Amino acid sequence: MNDQLRRERMLITVSSSFGAVALALVGVGLFGLLMRSVAERTREIGIRVALGGAPGTIFRLVVLDALKHIAFGSAAGIAIAYGISHLIGALLFRISPVNPLAYLLAAAVLLAVAICAAAIPGRRALAISPIEALRSH
């Protein structure tokens, strides 16, 4: 029995590894995108802080920017996955390729990664000094 399941176990391991690498790339890419966004919006964030913007509002601004990107990417990914689901149906055991729970779980994991990736740029935005931000441009 063990020899008969060797191929399936290998496929699961390879697929899981590719999934983990893809998730890490999403996190790093989103982190880089948000760091760039905060750097480009330094003046705007500095003005918001100078006008009395609460730290929570500034942090929320960065996190909502991340969620906007994740929402678009999740919608596109779910549509593509649903479209090609019939191709991977033969590889799945006791699970439908259009399982809504799997899609929901994938979106939830992606959301958690997005929030983690947005935390550092959000904290960087909180550290922007209004005086330095206005002098830099």
N, C-alpha and C positions, 0 to 999 in steps of 0.2 A: 504494500500500500504506500509505503514511504517513497519507493522509487517511482510509482505512478504519479505522485503529486509533486515530484521534483520540478517539473516544467512550470506548473502553476505557481509554485512558491517562488521560483526565479522571476517569473513575470510580475508577481506581486511586489517583490523586492525592487526590481528595476523600475516599475511604475511608481512605487512609493518614493524612490530616490529622485526620480525626475520631478515628481510633484513637490517634494521638499525643496529642491533646487529652484524650481519655478516660484515657489512661495517666497523664498529668500530673495530672489531677484526682484520680485514685486516690491518687497519691503525696502530693499536698497534703492530701487528706482524711485519709489514714491518719496523716500527720505531725501534723495538728491533733488527731486523736483520741488519739494517743499522748502528745502534750504535755499535753493535758487530763488524761489518765490519770495521768501522772507528777505533775502538780500536785495532783491529788486524793489521791494516795497518798504525799504527801511525808512525813507522819507515819510511815506504815508503813515506808517505805524508810529513814527516819532511824533507826527502831528496829532494823531489820535491820543497818544499818551499825554502830550502837552495840553490838549484840550480837556483832559480829565477822564480819558477812557480807562475803565476798570481793567485790572489785569485779567480777570476772567473773560471779559469781552474780547481782549486782544488774543488770548489763547484760543477762544472759541472761533475767532476769525480764521486762524491757521487750520484748526481741526476741521472746520466746515469746508475749507478749500480742499483738504484731503478727501473728505467724504464725497464731495462733488465728483472728484476724479474716480473714486472707487465705485460710486453709483453708476457712472457711465461705463466703466470697465466691466462691472458685474453684469449689467444689462446686456452688453455686447457679448460677453463670455457665455452667459446662459443661453442666449439666442443661438450662438454658434454651436455650443455643446448639444443643445436640443436638435439642431439641424443635422449634426453628424452622429447622433446617438445610435442610429441603426448600424453603423459600421463597427461599433465596439460591443454590440449586443451579444455576440458569440463568445466574448471573453469573460462575461459576467456570470456568476453562479448564484442563483437564487435572488437576484436583484434585477429589477427592470432598469433599462438604460435611461428611462425618463422618470426616475424616482424623485418626486418633489422634495423629499427629506434630504437627499444627497445634495441637491442644488441649494437648498436652504442652509445646510451645514457648510458647504463650500463658501457661500456668501458670508456667513457668520465668521468663519475663520479669516476670510479676507478683510472683513471689517475690523476684526481684532488686530490684525497686522497693520492696517491703516492707522488705527488709533495709536499703536505703539510707534509707528514710523513718524507720526505727526507730533509726538511728545517733545522730542528734542528741538525741532524747529520752532515749536510753540513756546518753549522755554527761552529759546534764543530771542524770539520776538519780544518777550517780556523784559529782556535785559537791555533793550535798545534805549539809549538815553535820548530824550527829545532834542537836547542841545547839540549833541554830536550828530544826530540824524539830519538836523537842519543845516549844520555847517558842512557836512560831507558833500553836498550838492551845490 
